[in-house]
Amino acid sequence: MKENFDSALAAVLHHEGGFVNHPSDPGGMTNLGCTKRVWEEWVGHDVDEKAMRALTPADVAPLYKAKYWDKVKGDELPDGVDYIVFDAAINSGPGRAAKWLQQAVGVTADGAIGPGTLKAVSGMPAQDIVEKYQQIRLEFLQALPTWGTFGKGWGRRVAEAQEAAIKMLA
């Protein structure tokens, strides 16, 4: 829903945290969930660690709106569903997040949320979508080779996002 972007972003940023540069993370240098590569693409020039460390929620909000929320049609998804798909888009990419939604609602998983996907979403109870979506997401994360390193945090994020999404349904 349109009015949910700000609260969804705040919830995502809670999980993403601040600056990290873990050697096992394929995303590399990251702040507020935004990788150096994505930030450089957004601003159109190279950035250094100092610039990455200086990112604020206000800096990344327009990027997250355009490259993630809008890509997964957050304004058109039901309360709660919008949040988990947005959270997954930031964590795993908007194409993958869209495919998981399509799998959850039983349509062709092509990675582009269009009228067919939105119709299927509207025809299914939002809580069922949230639960199925998070199950698909968790299974994907558990299969990653980095699960041993990051799995505890990812599992907690998926569970907390599901809990928050279900509260949004009320």
Disulfide bonds with the S-S distance in Angstrom:
none
